[in-house]
Amino acid sequence: MTFPPVEFSPPEPERVVLENGMVVYLLEDHELPLVSVTVTMRTGSWLDPSDKIGLASMTGAVMRTGGGGGLSAEQVDAELEQFAGDVSIGIGRQSGSASLDVLSKDVSRGVEILAGLLRRPAFDPARVELAKLQAIEGIRRRQDHPGSIVGREFAKVLYGADHPSARESSLDSITRMTREDLVTFHRNTIHPNGMILGVTGDFKKNEMAALLRKAFGDWEKGTVPELRIADVPEGELSGPAVRFVSKETSQTHLRVGHLSIKENDPDYVALAIANDILGGSSFRSRLFNDVRTKRGLAYSVGSRLNTGTHDQGVWLMRAETKLTSTQEVIERFVANIERMRAEPVTDTELAEAKEAYVNSFVFSFASPSAIVSRLVELEYDGLPKDFLRQLRARVVSLTKEEVQAAAKRHLRPDRLKIVAVGSGEVLPKALATFGEVKEIKLSPEG
């Protein structure tokens, strides 16, 4: 059966800029008596001091749990519970985020509470200490799960352990943090002119704009930090690396790949389709059919292209396989890369990958909140608001030759970084075929 391409014209949110520089997207949706507010903040763990890694994350956590806006932590929780409101706040690597979900009849009070937590967090000392204890416990459990270990250590091999995209908190960095560190981080990095709000739900635009001006309008502008993450030097990108972590497991957890392009690179679309055909599409991908279906070497296998606009992307292949088949799985990975580089994909593969991408486009606009979230994300990343439509059009016109050319340029067997977690007795021999093998020693304290 054949069907015409899915066409969809999403509603257009209204964009408002408050006098203090805060950007607001408003999109009414009166289907249910609910309002959702999301906040994206120009802050992140890229700003963590080198001796206090984890400070941004800690600040975001205690902004929510430590009270604010003249309310204690207990009062905030009690009020939200009374009218079934939900507020979350967190700070990740490249941005901070907050959200409010509330019944439309309670939106005024909900926005007041959210604004109080964002503008004037109390950082209750007891909640700071509790957050530190929770972070320390998380660090102590960090080595429990092989899948988490391989992901973290792979990032360190790619970027370097001290790079903002790979560095980790430690017992020392958490222990030396003080309440004043959190207060200072908030004061220096969180400003209204570094925020983008998205509001969807059962409200009237003029009334919501007035409510937001009342809650945030007198918040003075500040110096917003510039999101700039340094690239890994070219000399460190070029060479392969083979690493293993010794852990007694029943199988090997594998990551194989290298740093890649950013989302605004001209080759992004062609490489994304190449990755989809290679291993990103699960049941119809080459890796799935070769490594799992044909050879039975792994239950879970695939590839990913993770990209953004602020730091280098990552392209990787992953698998969990028997210890004895580790070498063969990596050999199949390399063979499939070489095939992608050496010959064009088939007409059927290209058609299926393009159709999947084009038809999935509608899900980026499946709800008012999804529409607004996409626009907020694009503005935060400095991309045009029609960027997704540009990608869609580029996919439609893509050729086999362009896919192969992108694979040749950006899938590089000579730069593969290999990280495996599994038996220290088996892995050195299994990995020796692919280069000089070195062991990564994990700290017993996480």
Phi, psi and omega in degrees: 000144177236146182226150176292156178303145179289126177248139184209132179243096184289154175295155184259117177292157175270132179257126181235140175243119178289165184299333179271009176095355179292129180265135182229131171253129183238128177218113181285146176206104189262018181294321180230154181279058184229152174228136177238130177239127173242148181230128174246128188241138180280077176210184178157170183289350174297344179267358180301133171298150185298334181263003180222052178297132184106356183295316181299313180299318179296319179299313179299318181297315185279340170303323179277316189272345189262011180080171179167166180065028181087000179251143174287168178302318181294322180293320177300311182296320182294317180295314180298321179294326183297320180247023173057037176269154179229128178234135174227150177217138177201159177232123179257204186288316186248355181197163170253157180217153174212158179209154175224127172237125189205155171295145184299330180291340182251013188294325182299312179291323178299316179294322177300315180294314179301314180298320179297319180291324181283320186275317187228062178296140184277335183048057177311123183307322181294323179287329174298312180297321178296317179296323178295317179298319179294321178295319179296319178295321177298320178296318181295335180264004188298330184267011184283331191243115182303322180297323177288321180300312185295324179294316180293315182289329176296318178298321179294320178295322181290308189262334192101142188296338183262002180283143181304337180275357184224340187293154185233152172290162179223171176301320180295314184294324179286317184298323185278354178290144177237166176303321181297329176298318179294316179301315181294318179299315178298314183297324185275338190240343186249111185222153182297326180283004172246021184238145171234121179258142172238125183235124178227153174130203189271085178206170173253135189305314182296319179294320180292319178300319179294320179297317180291323177296322178295320184280325188240346192297328181269009176280120186285149177298157175222182177273109184278129179294142178277127180282101181222114180245123186293141173287154173289133180305144184305321181298331179275347179278330196288325188272150174284168176207142179231118184227152174219153174244124181279118177208132183287102179228166180277350181210169178265133173259120190244141165227130181223123180172201180198171175294154187220203187273170174267167186292336180267012176287142179302334181271002187303311184297314181297320180290323178297320178290320176301317179295321179300316180290321182292308186201002185273347187257017176057250193296335180257005183280159179295316181298318180299313184288329180279303188285320182266301189291311186282318188252346178063035185269341184203144175277319181248121181205147179172187178222160181219146170240106181258116184228157171212196179246353188255338174216171185298143177283172178231131170245131184213158168244147184221154175196154165243122187219166176299146180305321184287344181253012181303310182298316183295322179297315180295322177299321178290325175303309183296317180299321180286328172297312181301322178295318178299324181282328190272333185219150179295152173291163181282162177301320181294315179300315181295316181298317181293319180294318179293318180297318179298318180293312183297317182286337177280350182303323182298332183287346173288348183228034188285342181209162177304320180294324178293321179299311181294319180300320179297316181294319177299314181298317180294318179294319179300322182274359178074028180255153178295151185291343176263020184302317181294323177292324176298317178298317180300314179296323179294321178297315182302322184269001186294142179246163177300322182295323178291322178296314180296319180297319178294321178297319179297320183284326195239354171254104193243100178301331182285352181245010187297131170258127182243126175231129181230141174243124181172203185298125177292344178276327185269318191296318182305318180289320182294329184268347188300333180300335191257005178139184180292122185267131176233146180268138172265118180270122180270145175288132178296341179269006178095000000 
